[in-house]
Amino acid sequence: MDQTIIDYIVIISTVLFASFLFVTNIKSLTENFVVDCSNAKDGVSGCRDCCNTNEPNTYQNCVDNCMKN
Protein backbone atom coordinates (compact mmCIF):
# COMPACT_ATOMS: atom_id res chain seq x y z
CA MET A 1 0.00 0.00 0.00
CA ASP A 2 1.12 3.51 -0.67
CA GLN A 3 2.43 5.31 2.44
CA THR A 4 0.13 8.29 1.79
CA ILE A 5 -2.94 6.07 1.96
CA ILE A 6 -1.73 4.53 5.20
CA ASP A 7 -1.12 8.00 6.63
CA TYR A 8 -4.66 9.08 5.69
CA ILE A 9 -6.13 5.96 7.27
CA VAL A 10 -4.21 6.63 10.49
CA ILE A 11 -5.29 10.28 10.55
CA ILE A 12 -8.95 9.44 9.89
CA SER A 13 -8.92 6.70 12.54
CA THR A 14 -7.36 9.06 15.06
CA VAL A 15 -9.90 11.78 14.37
CA LEU A 16 -12.82 9.35 14.65
CA PHE A 17 -11.51 7.94 17.91
CA ALA A 18 -10.92 11.43 19.34
CA SER A 19 -14.45 12.45 18.32
CA PHE A 20 -15.86 9.38 20.04
CA LEU A 21 -13.97 10.19 23.24
CA PHE A 22 -15.12 13.81 23.12
CA VAL A 23 -18.80 12.87 22.72
CA THR A 24 -18.53 10.27 25.47
CA ASN A 25 -16.94 12.77 27.86
CA ILE A 26 -19.51 15.48 27.10
CA LYS A 27 -22.33 13.01 27.76
CA SER A 28 -20.72 12.00 31.03
CA LEU A 29 -20.26 15.61 32.12
CA THR A 30 -23.83 16.61 31.37
CA GLU A 31 -25.24 13.59 33.19
CA ASN A 32 -23.28 14.59 36.29
CA PHE A 33 -25.02 17.99 36.42
CA VAL A 34 -28.59 16.70 36.18
CA VAL A 35 -30.48 17.52 39.35
CA ASP A 36 -32.38 14.54 40.68
CA CYS A 37 -35.61 15.49 42.41
CA SER A 38 -36.51 11.93 43.40
CA ASN A 39 -35.40 12.59 46.99
CA ALA A 40 -37.27 15.88 47.28
CA LYS A 41 -40.58 14.38 48.37
CA ASP A 42 -41.42 15.82 51.78
CA GLY A 43 -45.19 15.49 52.04
CA VAL A 44 -45.78 19.16 51.35
CA SER A 45 -44.38 20.64 48.14
CA GLY A 46 -40.85 19.25 47.92
CA CYS A 47 -41.30 17.60 44.53
CA ARG A 48 -43.08 20.60 43.04
CA ASP A 49 -40.51 23.05 44.38
CA CYS A 50 -37.55 20.99 43.18
CA CYS A 51 -39.04 20.36 39.73
CA ASN A 52 -40.15 23.97 39.28
CA THR A 53 -36.62 25.19 40.06
CA ASN A 54 -34.55 22.53 38.32
CA GLU A 55 -36.69 21.09 35.51
CA PRO A 56 -39.27 23.68 34.44
CA ASN A 57 -39.36 22.36 30.84
CA THR A 58 -40.33 18.86 32.00
CA TYR A 59 -42.11 19.88 35.17
CA GLN A 60 -45.05 17.46 35.13
CA ASN A 61 -42.90 14.46 34.20
CA CYS A 62 -40.46 15.41 36.94
CA VAL A 63 -43.23 15.71 39.55
CA ASP A 64 -44.75 12.39 38.47
CA ASN A 65 -41.39 10.63 38.81
CA CYS A 66 -40.66 12.30 42.13
CA MET A 67 -44.03 11.32 43.58
CA LYS A 68 -43.49 7.65 42.65
CA ASN A 69 -40.50 7.44 44.95
Phi and psi restraints in degrees (value plus and minus 20) as a CYANA .aco file:
   2 ASP   PHI     -89.9   -49.9
   2 ASP   PSI     118.8   158.8
   3 GLN   PHI     -80.3   -40.3
   3 GLN   PSI     -53.2   -13.2
   4 THR   PHI     -83.6   -43.6
   4 THR   PSI     -61.5   -21.5
   5 ILE   PHI     -84.9   -44.9
   5 ILE   PSI     -62.3   -22.3
   6 ILE   PHI     -82.1   -42.1
   6 ILE   PSI     -62.4   -22.4
   7 ASP   PHI     -80.6   -40.6
   7 ASP   PSI     -63.5   -23.5
   8 TYR   PHI     -83.8   -43.8
   8 TYR   PSI     -61.3   -21.3
   9 ILE   PHI     -82.7   -42.7
   9 ILE   PSI     -62.3   -22.3
  10 VAL   PHI     -84.4   -44.4
  10 VAL   PSI     -63.6   -23.6
  11 ILE   PHI     -84.1   -44.1
  11 ILE   PSI     -66.7   -26.7
  12 ILE   PHI     -83.6   -43.6
  12 ILE   PSI     -62.7   -22.7
  13 SER   PHI     -81.4   -41.4
  13 SER   PSI     -62.2   -22.2
  14 THR   PHI     -84.0   -44.0
  14 THR   PSI     -63.6   -23.6
  15 VAL   PHI     -84.7   -44.7
  15 VAL   PSI     -63.1   -23.1
  16 LEU   PHI     -83.4   -43.4
  16 LEU   PSI     -62.3   -22.3
  17 PHE   PHI     -85.8   -45.8
  17 PHE   PSI     -62.4   -22.4
  18 ALA   PHI     -83.4   -43.4
  18 ALA   PSI     -59.4   -19.4
  19 SER   PHI     -83.7   -43.7
  19 SER   PSI     -62.1   -22.1
  20 PHE   PHI     -80.3   -40.3
  20 PHE   PSI     -65.9   -25.9
  21 LEU   PHI     -82.9   -42.9
  21 LEU   PSI     -61.0   -21.0
  22 PHE   PHI     -81.3   -41.3
  22 PHE   PSI     -69.2   -29.2
  23 VAL   PHI     -83.0   -43.0
  23 VAL   PSI     -61.7   -21.7
  24 THR   PHI     -82.4   -42.4
  24 THR   PSI     -63.1   -23.1
  25 ASN   PHI     -88.0   -48.0
  25 ASN   PSI     -59.3   -19.3
  26 ILE   PHI     -83.4   -43.4
  26 ILE   PSI     -63.5   -23.5
  27 LYS   PHI     -80.8   -40.8
  27 LYS   PSI     -63.1   -23.1
  28 SER   PHI     -83.6   -43.6
  28 SER   PSI     -62.5   -22.5
  29 LEU   PHI     -85.1   -45.1
  29 LEU   PSI     -63.5   -23.5
  30 THR   PHI     -89.1   -49.1
  30 THR   PSI     -54.3   -14.3
  31 GLU   PHI     -86.2   -46.2
  31 GLU   PSI     -50.3   -10.3
  32 ASN   PHI     -91.4   -51.4
  32 ASN   PSI     -39.6     0.4
  33 PHE   PHI    -120.9   -80.9
  33 PHE   PSI     -15.3    24.7
  34 VAL   PHI     -94.8   -54.8
  34 VAL   PSI     108.8   148.8
  35 VAL   PHI    -103.5   -63.5
  35 VAL   PSI     109.7   149.7
  36 ASP   PHI    -121.9   -81.9
  36 ASP   PSI      96.4   136.4
  37 CYS   PHI    -112.8   -72.8
  37 CYS   PSI     -14.5    25.5
  38 SER   PHI     -84.5   -44.5
  38 SER   PSI     -40.9    -0.9
  39 ASN   PHI    -119.6   -79.6
  39 ASN   PSI      -8.2    31.8
  40 ALA   PHI    -108.9   -68.9
  40 ALA   PSI     -28.9    11.1
  41 LYS   PHI     -82.0   -42.0
  41 LYS   PSI     102.6   142.6
  42 ASP   PHI    -151.7  -111.7
  42 ASP   PSI     -14.2    25.8
  43 GLY   PHI      67.0   107.0
  43 GLY   PSI     -26.7    13.3
  44 VAL   PHI    -138.7   -98.7
  44 VAL   PSI    -107.6   -67.6
  45 SER   PHI    -160.2  -120.2
  45 SER   PSI       5.2    45.2
  46 GLY   PHI     -78.2   -38.2
  46 GLY   PSI     -67.7   -27.7
  47 CYS   PHI     -84.1   -44.1
  47 CYS   PSI     -66.0   -26.0
  48 ARG   PHI     -83.3   -43.3
  48 ARG   PSI     -62.2   -22.2
  49 ASP   PHI     -84.2   -44.2
  49 ASP   PSI     -67.1   -27.1
  50 CYS   PHI     -82.5   -42.5
  50 CYS   PSI     -67.3   -27.3
  51 CYS   PHI     -87.4   -47.4
  51 CYS   PSI     -57.7   -17.7
  52 ASN   PHI     -83.9   -43.9
  52 ASN   PSI     -57.9   -17.9
  53 THR   PHI     -98.5   -58.5
  53 THR   PSI     -63.6   -23.6
  54 ASN   PHI    -121.6   -81.6
  54 ASN   PSI     -43.3    -3.3
  55 GLU   PHI    -159.3  -119.3
  55 GLU   PSI      37.1    77.1
  56 PRO   PHI     -84.2   -44.2
  56 PRO   PSI     -46.9    -6.9
  57 ASN   PHI     -95.9   -55.9
  57 ASN   PSI     -41.9    -1.9
  58 THR   PHI    -146.9  -106.9
  58 THR   PSI      19.7    59.7
  59 TYR   PHI     -73.8   -33.8
  59 TYR   PSI     -74.8   -34.8
  60 GLN   PHI     -84.6   -44.6
  60 GLN   PSI     -61.0   -21.0
  61 ASN   PHI     -83.3   -43.3
  61 ASN   PSI     -61.4   -21.4
  62 CYS   PHI     -81.8   -41.8
  62 CYS   PSI     -66.6   -26.6
  63 VAL   PHI     -83.2   -43.2
  63 VAL   PSI     -64.0   -24.0
  64 ASP   PHI     -78.7   -38.7
  64 ASP   PSI     -65.1   -25.1
  65 ASN   PHI     -86.3   -46.3
  65 ASN   PSI     -61.0   -21.0
  66 CYS   PHI     -83.2   -43.2
  66 CYS   PSI     -61.9   -21.9
  67 MET   PHI     -90.1   -50.1
  67 MET   PSI     -42.3    -2.3
  68 LYS   PHI     -91.6   -51.6
  68 LYS   PSI     -44.1    -4.1
